[in-house]
Amino acid sequence: MLTFSAMTILILRHGPAGDKAAWAKAGKDDFDRPLTAEGTRKTKAAVNGLKKVVGSIRRIRTSPLRRALQTARILKEAFPEAELTETDELRPKQPSSRLLSGLKKER
């Protein structure tokens, strides 16, 4: 007999970050491109609205990109009970199969 358990997954992209082209033109690595001040403000507002809708979150997984980490930390502030983990499966250009494999292990 097979038993399946449900898992709800919410995908939240990072908040508004600095201009990618300007960042590259300045010779800076895109990995380090941060949220803008407005991006931080908008992300906090969005997360506050999200909290009203979902109530609680058990786990937060984030890419190691600076703007993604900043977004995840804002989410963690609103959901302090959530476990926050940086994961390489969410790095850019990773195959989705790596992420799905990791999620299956977390059930």
N, CA, C and O atoms as a printed pandas DataFrame, in Angstrom:
     atom_number atom_name residue_name chain_id  residue_number  x_coord  y_coord  z_coord
0              1         N          MET        A               1    0.846   -1.175    0.000
1              2        CA          MET        A               1    0.000    0.000    0.000
2              3         C          MET        A               1    0.895    1.243    0.000
3              4         O          MET        A               1    1.880    1.313    0.736
4              5         N          LEU        A               2    0.544    2.202   -0.821
5              6        CA          LEU        A               2    1.274    3.465   -0.888
6              7         C          LEU        A               2    0.580    4.512   -0.037
7              8         O          LEU        A               2   -0.647    4.606   -0.024
8              9         N          THR        A               3    1.362    5.283    0.659
9             10        CA          THR        A               3    0.814    6.376    1.454
10            11         C          THR        A               3    1.439    7.671    0.962
11            12         O          THR        A               3    2.656    7.774    0.810
12            13         N          PHE        A               4    0.603    8.635    0.722
13            14        CA          PHE        A               4    1.081    9.940    0.276
14            15         C          PHE        A               4    0.689   10.988    1.300
15            16         O          PHE        A               4   -0.392   10.933    1.885
16            17         N          SER        A               5    1.566   11.924    1.504
17            18        CA          SER        A               5    1.224   13.045    2.371
18            19         C          SER        A               5    1.299   14.323    1.543
19            20         O          SER        A               5    2.131   14.456    0.645
20            21         N          ALA        A               6    0.434   15.236    1.860
21            22        CA          ALA        A               6    0.385   16.489    1.113
22            23         C          ALA        A               6    1.403   17.477    1.661
23            24         O          ALA        A               6    1.678   17.522    2.860
24            25         N          MET        A               7    1.943   18.251    0.765
25            26        CA          MET        A               7    2.869   19.311    1.151
26            27         C          MET        A               7    2.476   20.545    0.347
27            28         O          MET        A               7    2.387   20.492   -0.880
28            29         N          THR        A               8    2.246   21.629    1.029
29            30        CA          THR        A               8    1.951   22.880    0.345
30            31         C          THR        A               8    3.261   23.636    0.188
31            32         O          THR        A               8    3.996   23.843    1.154
32            33         N          ILE        A               9    3.535   24.037   -1.021
33            34        CA          ILE        A               9    4.773   24.759   -1.311
34            35         C          ILE        A               9    4.410   26.149   -1.817
35            36         O          ILE        A               9    3.635   26.302   -2.761
36            37         N          LEU        A              10    4.975   27.139   -1.179
37            38        CA          LEU        A              10    4.782   28.523   -1.577
38            39         C          LEU        A              10    6.114   29.013   -2.139
39            40         O          LEU        A              10    7.139   28.944   -1.461
40            41         N          ILE        A              11    6.101   29.496   -3.349
41            42        CA          ILE        A              11    7.330   29.999   -3.957
42            43         C          ILE        A              11    7.264   31.516   -3.980
43            44         O          ILE        A              11    6.351   32.108   -4.555
44            45         N          LEU        A              12    8.235   32.122   -3.352
45            46        CA          LEU        A              12    8.317   33.577   -3.263
46            47         C          LEU        A              12    9.631   34.010   -3.892
47            48         O          LEU        A              12   10.707   33.657   -3.408
48            49         N          ARG        A              13    9.542   34.750   -4.936
49            50        CA          ARG        A              13   10.743   35.266   -5.581
50            51         C          ARG        A              13   11.298   36.417   -4.735
51            52         O          ARG        A              13   10.557   37.027   -3.964
52            53         N          HIS        A              14   12.558   36.712   -4.866
53            54        CA          HIS        A              14   13.149   37.809   -4.099
54            55         C          HIS        A              14   12.463   39.123   -4.437
55            56         O          HIS        A              14   11.852   39.274   -5.496
56            57         N          GLY        A              15   12.577   40.068   -3.514
57            58        CA          GLY        A              15   12.008   41.391   -3.726
58            59         C          GLY        A              15   12.793   42.167   -4.775
59            60         O          GLY        A              15   13.819   41.694   -5.264
60            61         N          PRO        A              16   12.310   43.363   -5.121
61            62        CA          PRO        A              16   12.988   44.188   -6.126
62            63         C          PRO        A              16   14.445   44.490   -5.742
63            64         O          PRO        A              16   14.731   44.970   -4.645
64            65         N          ALA        A              17   15.335   44.200   -6.664
65            66        CA          ALA        A              17   16.767   44.395   -6.439
66            67         C          ALA        A              17   17.279   45.514   -7.338
67            68         O          ALA        A              17   16.548   46.033   -8.181
68            69         N          GLY        A              18   18.523   45.870   -7.149
69            70        CA          GLY        A              18   19.133   46.906   -7.965
70            71         C          GLY        A              18   19.152   46.523   -9.436
71            72         O          GLY        A              18   18.987   45.353   -9.780
72            73         N          ASP        A              19   19.351   47.491  -10.287
73            74        CA          ASP        A              19   19.367   47.284  -11.727
74            75         C          ASP        A              19   20.505   46.336  -12.128
75            76         O          ASP        A              19   21.678   46.606  -11.868
76            77         N          LYS        A              20   20.132   45.231  -12.760
77            78        CA          LYS        A              20   21.095   44.193  -13.125
78            79         C          LYS        A              20   22.153   44.712  -14.096
79            80         O          LYS        A              20   23.340   44.438  -13.919
80            81         N          ALA        A              21   21.737   45.456  -15.115
81            82        CA          ALA        A              21   22.682   45.964  -16.114
82            83         C          ALA        A              21   23.656   46.971  -15.502
83            84         O          ALA        A              21   24.853   46.934  -15.785
84            85         N          ALA        A              22   23.143   47.858  -14.675
85            86        CA          ALA        A              22   24.009   48.853  -14.025
86            87         C          ALA        A              22   24.999   48.177  -13.083
87            88         O          ALA        A              22   26.161   48.574  -12.996
88            89         N          TRP        A              23   24.526   47.157  -12.385
89            90        CA          TRP        A              23   25.368   46.404  -11.455
90            91         C          TRP        A              23   26.513   45.741  -12.236
91            92         O          TRP        A              23   27.672   45.806  -11.828
92            93         N          ALA        A              24   26.171   45.106  -13.363
93            94        CA          ALA        A              24   27.179   44.433  -14.195
94            95         C          ALA        A              24   28.151   45.447  -14.802
95            96         O          ALA        A              24   29.355   45.202  -14.868
96            97         N          LYS        A              25   27.618   46.580  -15.243
97            98        CA          LYS        A              25   28.462   47.625  -15.845
98            99         C          LYS        A              25   29.500   48.134  -14.850
99           100         O          LYS        A              25   30.603   48.526  -15.231
100          101         N          ALA        A              26   29.131   48.122  -13.569
101          102        CA          ALA        A              26   30.058   48.553  -12.522
102          103         C          ALA        A              26   31.066   47.454  -12.174
103          104         O          ALA        A              26   31.910   47.627  -11.294
104          105         N          GLY        A              27   30.965   46.309  -12.886
105          106        CA          GLY        A              27   31.917   45.222  -12.668
106          107         C          GLY        A              27   31.614   44.372  -11.443
107          108         O          GLY        A              27   32.484   43.655  -10.948
108          109         N          LYS        A              28   30.380   44.452  -10.956
109          110        CA          LYS        A              28   30.012   43.708   -9.750
110          111         C          LYS        A              28   29.335   42.390  -10.117
111          112         O          LYS        A              28   28.626   42.297  -11.120
112          113         N          ASP        A              29   29.561   41.401   -9.308
113          114        CA          ASP        A              29   28.982   40.067   -9.508
114          115         C          ASP        A              29   27.494   40.095   -9.170
115          116         O          ASP        A              29   27.102   40.586   -8.110
116          117         N          ASP        A              30   26.675   39.573  -10.064
117          118        CA          ASP        A              30   25.221   39.552   -9.854
118          119         C          ASP        A              30   24.837   38.799   -8.587
119          120         O          ASP        A              30   23.802   39.091   -7.989
120          121         N          PHE        A              31   25.644   37.847   -8.174
121          122        CA          PHE        A              31   25.402   37.079   -6.957
122          123         C          PHE        A              31   25.228   38.011   -5.747
123          124         O          PHE        A              31   24.472   37.704   -4.825
124          125         N          ASP        A              32   25.931   39.144   -5.759
125          126        CA          ASP        A              32   25.930   40.077   -4.629
126          127         C          ASP        A              32   24.946   41.234   -4.765
127          128         O          ASP        A              32   24.917   42.123   -3.914
128          129         N          ARG        A              33   24.137   41.232   -5.829
129          130        CA          ARG        A              33   23.194   42.341   -6.047
130          131         C          ARG        A              33   22.105   42.308   -4.971
131          132         O          ARG        A              33   21.404   41.306   -4.835
132          133         N          PRO        A              34   21.959   43.403   -4.203
133          134        CA          PRO        A              34   21.013   43.415   -3.077
134          135         C          PRO        A              34   19.628   43.944   -3.444
135          136         O          PRO        A              34   19.395   44.462   -4.536
136          137         N          LEU        A              35   18.734   43.790   -2.493
137          138        CA          LEU        A              35   17.435   44.461   -2.593
138          139         C          LEU        A              35   17.684   45.963   -2.515
139          140         O          LEU        A              35   18.627   46.407   -1.861
140          141         N          THR        A              36   16.850   46.731   -3.172
141          142        CA          THR        A              36   16.903   48.182   -3.019
142          143         C          THR        A              36   16.161   48.539   -1.730
143          144         O          THR        A              36   15.487   47.689   -1.149
144          145         N          ALA        A              37   16.280   49.776   -1.286
145          146        CA          ALA        A              37   15.524   50.219   -0.110
146          147         C          ALA        A              37   14.029   50.053   -0.370
147          148         O          ALA        A              37   13.281   49.601    0.498
148          149         N          GLU        A              38   13.606   50.426   -1.579
149          150        CA          GLU        A              38   12.196   50.262   -1.933
150          151         C          GLU        A              38   11.834   48.773   -2.007
151          152         O          GLU        A              38   10.735   48.371   -1.626
152          153         N          GLY        A              39   12.769   47.972   -2.499
153          154        CA          GLY        A              39   12.541   46.530   -2.562
154          155         C          GLY        A              39   12.347   45.929   -1.182
155          156         O          GLY        A              39   11.500   45.057   -0.991
156          157         N          THR        A              40   13.132   46.394   -0.224
157          158        CA          THR        A              40   12.984   45.922    1.158
158          159         C          THR        A              40   11.620   46.329    1.705
159          160         O          THR        A              40   10.933   45.528    2.339
160          161         N          ARG        A              41   11.235   47.574    1.458
161          162        CA          ARG        A              41    9.938   48.056    1.942
162          163         C          ARG        A              41    8.789   47.269    1.315
163          164         O          ARG        A              41    7.868   46.846    2.015
164          165         N          LYS        A              42    8.843   47.073    0.006
165          166        CA          LYS        A              42    7.784   46.336   -0.685
166          167         C          LYS        A              42    7.731   44.874   -0.237
167          168         O          LYS        A              42    6.651   44.299   -0.103
168          169         N          THR        A              43    8.893   44.282   -0.008
169          170        CA          THR        A              43    8.935   42.891    0.437
170          171         C          THR        A              43    8.323   42.758    1.822
171          172         O          THR        A              43    7.571   41.817    2.078
172          173         N          LYS        A              44    8.635   43.690    2.720
173          174        CA          LYS        A              44    8.037   43.649    4.064
174          175         C          LYS        A              44    6.517   43.778    3.983
175          176         O          LYS        A              44    5.793   43.081    4.693
176          177         N          ALA        A              45    6.044   44.659    3.129
177          178        CA          ALA        A              45    4.594   44.829    2.975
178          179         C          ALA        A              45    3.958   43.555    2.417
179          180         O          ALA        A              45    2.903   43.127    2.886
180          181         N          ALA        A              46    4.594   42.958    1.426
181          182        CA          ALA        A              46    4.067   41.731    0.831
182          183         C          ALA        A              46    4.052   40.590    1.845
183          184         O          ALA        A              46    3.090   39.825    1.911
184          185         N          VAL        A              47    5.110   40.480    2.627
185          186        CA          VAL        A              47    5.185   39.419    3.636
186          187         C          VAL        A              47    4.135   39.631    4.723
187          188         O          VAL        A              47    3.552   38.662    5.210
188          189         N          ASN        A              48    3.888   40.872    5.106
189          190        CA          ASN        A              48    2.834   41.138    6.091
190          191         C          ASN        A              48    1.469   40.707    5.562
191          192         O          ASN        A              48    0.661   40.157    6.309
192          193         N          GLY        A              49    1.210   40.953    4.287
193          194        CA          GLY        A              49   -0.026   40.491    3.669
194          195         C          GLY        A              49   -0.074   38.977    3.590
195          196         O          GLY        A              49   -1.118   38.369    3.827
196          197         N          LEU        A              50    1.048   38.372    3.260
197          198        CA          LEU        A              50    1.134   36.914    3.172
198          199         C          LEU        A              50    0.825   36.272    4.520
199          200         O          LEU        A              50    0.145   35.248    4.584
200          201         N          LYS        A              51    1.321   36.868    5.583
201          202        CA          LYS        A              51    1.090   36.322    6.928
202          203         C          LYS        A              51   -0.404   36.254    7.232
203          204         O          LYS        A              51   -0.867   35.308    7.869
204          205         N          LYS        A              52   -1.141   37.236    6.786
205          206        CA          LYS        A              52   -2.594   37.234    7.008
206          207         C          LYS        A              52   -3.270   36.103    6.250
207          208         O          LYS        A              52   -4.288   35.574    6.695
208          209         N          VAL        A              53   -2.710   35.732    5.112
209          210        CA          VAL        A              53   -3.314   34.704    4.261
210          211         C          VAL        A              53   -2.929   33.287    4.705
211          212         O          VAL        A              53   -3.794   32.418    4.818
212          213         N          VAL        A              54   -1.646   33.052    4.955
213          214        CA          VAL        A              54   -1.198   31.683    5.236
214          215         C          VAL        A              54   -1.113   31.336    6.720
215          216         O          VAL        A              54   -1.139   30.158    7.076
216          217         N          GLY        A              55   -1.015   32.321    7.576
217          218        CA          GLY        A              55   -0.969   32.062    9.015
218          219         C          GLY        A              55    0.386   31.630    9.536
219          220         O          GLY        A              55    0.960   32.294   10.399
220          221         N          SER        A              56    0.909   30.517    9.018
221          222        CA          SER        A              56    2.211   30.041    9.497
222          223         C          SER        A              56    2.973   29.340    8.371
223          224         O          SER        A              56    2.398   28.893    7.379
224          225         N          ILE        A              57    4.266   29.265    8.563
225          226        CA          ILE        A              57    5.168   28.583    7.638
226          227         C          ILE        A              57    6.126   27.760    8.488
227          228         O          ILE        A              57    6.648   28.241    9.493
228          229         N          ARG        A              58    6.353   26.513    8.075
229          230        CA          ARG        A              58    7.272   25.648    8.837
230          231         C          ARG        A              58    8.724   25.784    8.396
231          232         O          ARG        A              58    9.638   25.783    9.221
232          233         N          ARG        A              59    8.927   25.900    7.091
233          234        CA          ARG        A              59   10.289   25.927    6.562
234          235         C          ARG        A              59   10.434   27.018    5.509
235          236         O          ARG        A              59    9.518   27.280    4.730
236          237         N          ILE        A              60   11.594   27.640    5.504
237          238        CA          ILE        A              60   11.945   28.616    4.472
238          239         C          ILE        A              60   13.249   28.130    3.862
239          240         O          ILE        A              60   14.232   27.914    4.571
240          241         N          ARG        A              61   13.256   27.961    2.557
241          242        CA          ARG        A              61   14.463   27.565    1.842
242          243         C          ARG        A              61   14.817   28.716    0.910
243          244         O          ARG        A              61   13.942   29.285    0.257
244          245         N          THR        A              62   16.088   29.053    0.852
245          246        CA          THR        A              62   16.513   30.186    0.039
246          247         C          THR        A              62   17.774   29.884   -0.749
247          248         O          THR        A              62   18.615   29.081   -0.348
248          249         N          SER        A              63   17.870   30.544   -1.862
249          250        CA          SER        A              63   19.090   30.561   -2.648
250          251         C          SER        A              63   20.136   31.347   -1.851
251          252         O          SER        A              63   19.773   32.176   -1.016
252          253         N          PRO        A              64   21.414   31.105   -2.091
253          254        CA          PRO        A              64   22.447   31.889   -1.406
254          255         C          PRO        A              64   22.672   33.286   -2.002
255          256         O          PRO        A              64   23.498   34.042   -1.489
256          257         N          LEU        A              65   21.952   33.639   -3.076
257          258        CA          LEU        A              65   22.101   34.979   -3.632
258          259         C          LEU        A              65   21.722   36.021   -2.574
259          260         O          LEU        A              65   20.774   35.833   -1.812
260          261         N          ARG        A              66   22.468   37.103   -2.544
261          262        CA          ARG        A              66   22.262   38.129   -1.516
262          263         C          ARG        A              66   20.813   38.609   -1.418
263          264         O          ARG        A              66   20.259   38.682   -0.322
264          265         N          ARG        A              67   20.201   38.933   -2.550
265          266        CA          ARG        A              67   18.826   39.451   -2.531
266          267         C          ARG        A              67   17.829   38.383   -2.091
267          268         O          ARG        A              67   16.816   38.700   -1.468
268          269         N          ALA        A              68   18.107   37.134   -2.408
269          270        CA          ALA        A              68   17.235   36.043   -1.964
270          271         C          ALA        A              68   17.360   35.849   -0.455
271          272         O          ALA        A              68   16.359   35.651    0.233
272          273         N          LEU        A              69   18.571   35.906    0.051
273          274        CA          LEU        A              69   18.786   35.797    1.505
274          275         C          LEU        A              69   18.111   36.952    2.244
275          276         O          LEU        A              69   17.498   36.749    3.292
276          277         N          GLN        A              70   18.224   38.154    1.699
277          278        CA          GLN        A              70   17.575   39.303    2.326
278          279         C          GLN        A              70   16.057   39.097    2.379
279          280         O          GLN        A              70   15.422   39.382    3.395
280          281         N          THR        A              71   15.490   38.608    1.295
281          282        CA          THR        A              71   14.056   38.343    1.232
282          283         C          THR        A              71   13.674   37.266    2.235
283          284         O          THR        A              71   12.673   37.400    2.938
284          285         N          ALA        A              72   14.464   36.197    2.306
285          286        CA          ALA        A              72   14.189   35.101    3.238
286          287         C          ALA        A              72   14.261   35.572    4.689
287          288         O          ALA        A              72   13.481   35.119    5.527
288          289         N          ARG        A              73   15.168   36.456    4.983
289          290        CA          ARG        A              73   15.284   36.974    6.362
290          291         C          ARG        A              73   14.079   37.825    6.731
291          292         O          ARG        A              73   13.636   37.806    7.880
292          293         N          ILE        A              74   13.546   38.568    5.774
293          294        CA          ILE        A              74   12.320   39.335    6.016
294          295         C          ILE        A              74   11.172   38.369    6.301
295          296         O          ILE        A              74   10.365   38.599    7.202
296          297         N          LEU        A              75   11.109   37.304    5.538
297          298        CA          LEU        A              75   10.091   36.268    5.748
298          299         C          LEU        A              75   10.258   35.635    7.134
299          300         O          LEU        A              75    9.273   35.406    7.837
300          301         N          LYS        A              76   11.484   35.357    7.517
301          302        CA          LYS        A              76   11.781   34.758    8.825
302          303         C          LYS        A              76   11.359   35.686    9.971
303          304         O          LYS        A              76   10.878   35.215   11.001
304          305         N          GLU        A              77   11.535   36.986    9.800
305          306        CA          GLU        A              77   11.102   37.939   10.831
306          307         C          GLU        A              77    9.593   37.835   11.067
307          308         O          GLU        A              77    9.129   37.926   12.203
308          309         N          ALA        A              78    8.846   37.648   10.000
309          310        CA          ALA        A              78    7.386   37.551   10.107
310          311         C          ALA        A              78    6.936   36.175   10.595
311          312         O          ALA        A              78    5.870   36.039   11.194
312          313         N          PHE        A              79    7.754   35.163   10.335
313          314        CA          PHE        A              79    7.436   33.785   10.717
314          315         C          PHE        A              79    8.597   33.220   11.543
315          316         O          PHE        A              79    9.326   32.353   11.060
316          317         N          PRO        A              80    8.781   33.695   12.775
317          318        CA          PRO        A              80    9.949   33.290   13.554
318          319         C          PRO        A              80   10.003   31.794   13.865
319          320         O          PRO        A              80   11.072   31.259   14.158
320          321         N          GLU        A              81    8.858   31.121   13.802
321          322        CA          GLU        A              81    8.824   29.681   14.076
322          323         C          GLU        A              81    9.400   28.862   12.914
323          324         O          GLU        A              81    9.709   27.683   13.087
324          325         N          ALA        A              82    9.544   29.466   11.749
325          326        CA          ALA        A              82   10.018   28.751   10.559
326          327         C          ALA        A              82   11.517   28.501   10.616
327          328         O          ALA        A              82   12.289   29.323   11.109
328          329         N          GLU        A              83   11.901   27.353   10.104
329          330        CA          GLU        A              83   13.314   26.996    9.976
330          331         C          GLU        A              83   13.827   27.602    8.672
331          332         O          GLU        A              83   13.244   27.371    7.612
332          333         N          LEU        A              84   14.897   28.366    8.738
333          334        CA          LEU        A              84   15.471   29.018    7.559
334          335         C          LEU        A              84   16.758   28.301    7.162
335          336         O          LEU        A              84   17.676   28.151    7.969
336          337         N          THR        A              85   16.809   27.862    5.905
337          338        CA          THR        A              85   17.986   27.155    5.409
338          339         C          THR        A              85   18.363   27.673    4.031
339          340         O          THR        A              85   17.516   27.826    3.151
340          341         N          GLU        A              86   19.636   27.936    3.867
341          342        CA          GLU        A              86   20.188   28.307    2.566
342          343         C          GLU        A              86   20.503   26.996    1.836
343          344         O          GLU        A              86   21.126   26.101    2.408
344          345         N          THR        A              87   20.074   26.883    0.575
345          346        CA          THR        A              87   20.259   25.627   -0.146
346          347         C          THR        A              87   20.795   25.847   -1.558
347          348         O          THR        A              87   20.333   26.725   -2.286
348          349         N          ASP        A              88   21.765   25.043   -1.921
349          350        CA          ASP        A              88   22.360   25.148   -3.252
350          351         C          ASP        A              88   21.392   24.739   -4.351
351          352         O          ASP        A              88   21.570   25.135   -5.504
352          353         N          GLU        A              89   20.360   23.948   -4.016
353          354        CA          GLU        A              89   19.377   23.532   -5.016
354          355         C          GLU        A              89   18.640   24.726   -5.620
355          356         O          GLU        A              89   18.065   24.619   -6.703
356          357         N          LEU        A              90   18.655   25.857   -4.924
357          358        CA          LEU        A              90   17.976   27.055   -5.415
358          359         C          LEU        A              90   18.923   28.054   -6.085
359          360         O          LEU        A              90   18.520   29.167   -6.425
360          361         N          ARG        A              91   20.155   27.660   -6.267
361          362        CA          ARG        A              91   21.087   28.511   -7.016
362          363         C          ARG        A              91   20.600   28.628   -8.458
363          364         O          ARG        A              91   19.946   27.716   -8.964
364          365         N          PRO        A              92   20.907   29.727   -9.114
365          366        CA          PRO        A              92   20.528   29.852  -10.525
366          367         C          PRO        A              92   21.102   28.709  -11.366
367          368         O          PRO        A              92   22.194   28.205  -11.103
368          369         N          LYS        A              93   20.338   28.320  -12.376
369          370        CA          LYS        A              93   20.729   27.316  -13.368
370          371         C          LYS        A              93   20.829   25.892  -12.812
371          372         O          LYS        A              93   21.412   25.021  -13.457
372          373         N          GLN        A              94   20.274   25.649  -11.638
373          374        CA          GLN        A              94   20.235   24.289  -11.115
374          375         C          GLN        A              94   19.024   23.579  -11.697
375          376         O          GLN        A              94   17.974   24.198  -11.875
376          377         N          PRO        A              95   19.148   22.295  -11.997
377          378        CA          PRO        A              95   17.980   21.575  -12.519
378          379         C          PRO        A              95   16.903   21.441  -11.449
379          380         O          PRO        A              95   17.205   21.200  -10.280
380          381         N          SER        A              96   15.653   21.598  -11.854
381          382        CA          SER        A              96   14.546   21.506  -10.887
382          383         C          SER        A              96   14.496   20.140  -10.222
383          384         O          SER        A              96   13.962   20.013   -9.120
384          385         N          SER        A              97   15.038   19.128  -10.861
385          386        CA          SER        A              97   15.039   17.789  -10.273
386          387         C          SER        A              97   15.814   17.754   -8.954
387          388         O          SER        A              97   15.463   16.986   -8.057
388          389         N          ARG        A              98   16.847   18.563   -8.825
389          390        CA          ARG        A              98   17.606   18.630   -7.556
390          391         C          ARG        A              98   16.733   19.171   -6.435
391          392         O          ARG        A              98   16.757   18.661   -5.315
392          393         N          LEU        A              99   15.960   20.212   -6.744
393          394        CA          LEU        A              99   15.076   20.790   -5.733
394          395         C          LEU        A              99   13.980   19.799   -5.356
395          396         O          LEU        A              99   13.698   19.605   -4.173
396          397         N          LEU        A             100   13.368   19.179   -6.342
397          398        CA          LEU        A             100   12.297   18.221   -6.077
398          399         C          LEU        A             100   12.808   17.050   -5.243
399          400         O          LEU        A             100   12.108   16.567   -4.352
400          401         N          SER        A             101   13.994   16.606   -5.523
401          402        CA          SER        A             101   14.600   15.526   -4.761
402          403         C          SER        A             101   14.762   15.930   -3.292
403          404         O          SER        A             101   14.454   15.156   -2.386
404          405         N          GLY        A             102   15.243   17.139   -3.078
405          406        CA          GLY        A             102   15.413   17.641   -1.719
406          407         C          GLY        A             102   14.094   17.796   -0.984
407          408         O          GLY        A             102   14.007   17.509    0.210
408          409         N          LEU        A             103   13.067   18.249   -1.691
409          410        CA          LEU        A             103   11.742   18.410   -1.069
410          411         C          LEU        A             103   11.140   17.067   -0.655
411          412         O          LEU        A             103   10.482   16.967    0.380
412          413         N          LYS        A             104   11.367   16.049   -1.461
413          414        CA          LYS        A             104   10.843   14.717   -1.138
414          415         C          LYS        A             104   11.439   14.210    0.170
415          416         O          LYS        A             104   10.766   13.522    0.937
416          417         N          LYS        A             105   12.690   14.547    0.423
417          418        CA          LYS        A             105   13.366   14.117    1.650
418          419         C          LYS        A             105   12.805   14.830    2.887
419          420         O          LYS        A             105   12.945   14.325    4.001
420          421         N          GLU        A             106   12.181   15.981    2.709
421          422        CA          GLU        A             106   11.712   16.788    3.837
422          423         C          GLU        A             106   10.322   16.411    4.348
423          424         O          GLU        A             106    9.905   16.901    5.397
424          425         N          ARG        A             107    9.621   15.581    3.652
425          426        CA          ARG        A             107    8.262   15.244    4.074
426          427         C          ARG        A             107    8.267   14.869    5.470
427          428         O          ARG        A             107    7.217   14.548    6.027
